Amino acid sequence: MAKAIAFLLLLLIAPAAYAQTTHTVGGPSGWNTGINYDSWARGQTFATGDTLVFNYDSSHAVDEVNQADYQSCNNGNAINSSSSSPTTISLSNAGTRYFICPRSNHCSQGMKLAVTVSGGSTSPSGSPPNSGGSNPSPPGTPPRTPPPPAGGATSILGGRSSLMVGISVILGALLGLMG
């Protein structure tokens, strides 16, 4: 009986501990002019393993840029670019990521987003974030570390495998004491 209770407890705890969140940028308004993305981002919590989904029409695009280019709305040095909606960005590393719309003067009108991602990294430290954009890195940029293979422990657990190990050890100890 004690083992059955411990097993049920594990089933209840595990999904919540490893839930990845898909953030639709801008909510129902999507990636568009006239949206306050600073306010939208303040209402979100971003963690490694989460994804951003940018939904937009053909008058927009998404460029990932560095902080200086974000602040100046410069799209000449984009880290990654996409003009195919929906654009899905994997938040595979902790840190701040910067996105702008490179079209016309959209960025200067507020069509830009900075997200701070918390949590551990799924790639070696020092690797630039991999957002799966369509453009290669500019010359002189270090090579990107590819994301873990689909179906691996990191993708299934959202990079939170150490938490799973900890829960398993605790439940194993409890089972040993009860059995």
PEVENFEN-V717803 format. One record per residue. N is the residue number from 1. RES is the residue in one letter. SS is DSSP state (hx for helix, st for strand, lp for the rest). PHI is phi in whole degrees, 0 to 359 (NA if undefined). OMEGA is omega in radians with two decimals (none if undefined). Layout:
# PEVENFEN-V717803
N;RES;SS;PHI;OMEGA + N;RES;SS;PHI;OMEGA
This chain:
# PEVENFEN-V717803
1;M;lp;NA;-3.14 + 2;A;hx;296;3.13 + 3;K;hx;294;3.13 + 4;A;hx;295;3.12 + 5;I;hx;294;3.13 + 6;A;hx;297;3.13 + 7;F;hx;296;3.11 + 8;L;hx;297;3.09 + 9;L;hx;299;3.10 + 10;L;hx;299;3.13 + 11;L;hx;297;3.14 + 12;L;hx;283;-3.06 + 13;I;hx;280;-2.99 + 14;A;hx;302;-3.11 + 15;P;hx;299;-3.14 + 16;A;hx;292;-3.10 + 17;A;hx;289;-3.03 + 18;Y;lp;243;-3.11 + 19;A;lp;293;3.02 + 20;Q;lp;267;-3.12 + 21;T;lp;248;3.00 + 22;T;st;259;-3.12 + 23;H;st;259;3.05 + 24;T;st;276;-3.04 + 25;V;lp;301;3.14 + 26;G;lp;81;-3.12 + 27;G;hx;61;-3.09 + 28;P;hx;293;3.12 + 29;S;hx;282;3.10 + 30;G;lp;72;-3.14 + 31;W;lp;267;-2.97 + 32;N;lp;204;3.04 + 33;T;lp;288;3.08 + 34;G;lp;83;3.13 + 35;I;lp;250;3.08 + 36;N;lp;270;-3.08 + 37;Y;hx;286;3.04 + 38;D;hx;296;3.12 + 39;S;hx;296;3.13 + 40;W;hx;300;-3.10 + 41;A;hx;294;3.12 + 42;R;hx;298;3.13 + 43;G;lp;273;-3.08 + 44;Q;lp;241;2.96 + 45;T;lp;239;-3.08 + 46;F;st;253;-3.14 + 47;A;st;227;3.09 + 48;T;lp;303;-3.09 + 49;G;lp;97;3.10 + 50;D;lp;284;3.07 + 51;T;st;228;2.99 + 52;L;st;253;3.05 + 53;V;st;238;3.10 + 54;F;st;260;3.07 + 55;N;lp;252;-3.07 + 56;Y;lp;203;3.10 + 57;D;lp;264;-3.02 + 58;S;lp;292;3.10 + 59;S;lp;276;-3.10 + 60;H;lp;231;3.05 + 61;A;lp;203;3.12 + 62;V;st;228;3.00 + 63;D;st;242;2.95 + 64;E;st;267;-3.08 + 65;V;st;227;3.05 + 66;N;lp;277;-3.05 + 67;Q;hx;298;-3.12 + 68;A;hx;297;3.13 + 69;D;hx;291;3.05 + 70;Y;hx;297;-3.09 + 71;Q;hx;294;-3.11 + 72;S;hx;262;-3.11 + 73;C;lp;58;3.11 + 74;N;lp;266;3.12 + 75;N;lp;254;-3.11 + 76;G;lp;287;-3.10 + 77;N;lp;238;-3.05 + 78;A;lp;304;3.06 + 79;I;lp;286;3.08 + 80;N;st;213;3.12 + 81;S;st;224;3.03 + 82;S;st;212;3.05 + 83;S;lp;234;-3.12 + 84;S;lp;245;-3.12 + 85;S;lp;272;-0.08 + 86;P;lp;282;3.05 + 87;T;st;259;-3.14 + 88;T;st;251;-3.13 + 89;I;st;243;3.08 + 90;S;st;274;3.10 + 91;L;lp;268;-3.00 + 92;S;lp;270;-3.13 + 93;N;lp;226;3.04 + 94;A;lp;288;3.12 + 95;G;st;131;-3.13 + 96;T;st;259;3.12 + 97;R;st;243;-3.04 + 98;Y;st;234;-3.10 + 99;F;st;227;3.09 + 100;I;st;222;2.93 + 101;C;lp;267;-3.07 + 102;P;lp;278;-3.05 + 103;R;lp;279;3.02 + 104;S;lp;45;3.09 + 105;N;lp;247;-3.08 + 106;H;lp;299;-3.13 + 107;C;hx;298;-3.13 + 108;S;hx;295;3.06 + 109;Q;hx;271;3.05 + 110;G;lp;105;-3.13 + 111;M;lp;274;-3.13 + 112;K;st;209;-3.04 + 113;L;st;219;2.99 + 114;A;st;243;3.10 + 115;V;st;236;3.07 + 116;T;st;257;-3.06 + 117;V;st;261;3.12 + 118;S;st;261;3.08 + 119;G;lp;110;-3.12 + 120;G;lp;285;-3.13 + 121;S;lp;257;3.08 + 122;T;lp;263;3.06 + 123;S;lp;231;-3.10 + 124;P;lp;303;-3.12 + 125;S;lp;296;-3.11 + 126;G;lp;92;3.11 + 127;S;lp;283;3.08 + 128;P;lp;291;3.14 + 129;P;lp;297;3.11 + 130;N;lp;248;-3.08 + 131;S;lp;253;3.06 + 132;G;lp;70;3.13 + 133;G;lp;289;-3.03 + 134;S;lp;267;-3.12 + 135;N;lp;263;3.06 + 136;P;lp;289;3.11 + 137;S;lp;292;3.10 + 138;P;lp;296;3.12 + 139;P;lp;304;3.14 + 140;G;lp;86;3.12 + 141;T;lp;275;3.13 + 142;P;lp;301;3.14 + 143;P;lp;297;3.14 + 144;R;lp;276;3.06 + 145;T;lp;274;-3.13 + 146;P;lp;292;3.10 + 147;P;lp;292;3.11 + 148;P;lp;298;-3.14 + 149;P;lp;299;3.13 + 150;A;lp;300;3.10 + 151;G;lp;88;3.12 + 152;G;lp;286;-3.09 + 153;A;hx;302;-3.10 + 154;T;hx;294;-3.12 + 155;S;hx;288;3.14 + 156;I;hx;291;-3.05 + 157;L;hx;264;3.10 + 158;G;lp;66;3.13 + 159;G;lp;76;-3.07 + 160;R;lp;247;-3.06 + 161;S;hx;294;-3.14 + 162;S;hx;295;3.09 + 163;L;hx;294;3.11 + 164;M;hx;298;3.12 + 165;V;hx;298;3.13 + 166;G;hx;299;3.12 + 167;I;hx;297;3.14 + 168;S;hx;297;3.13 + 169;V;hx;296;3.14 + 170;I;hx;297;-3.14 + 171;L;hx;294;3.08 + 172;G;hx;298;3.10 + 173;A;hx;296;3.12 + 174;L;hx;297;3.12 + 175;L;hx;298;3.11 + 176;G;hx;297;3.14 + 177;L;hx;287;-3.08 + 178;M;hx;277;-3.02 + 179;G;lp;270;none
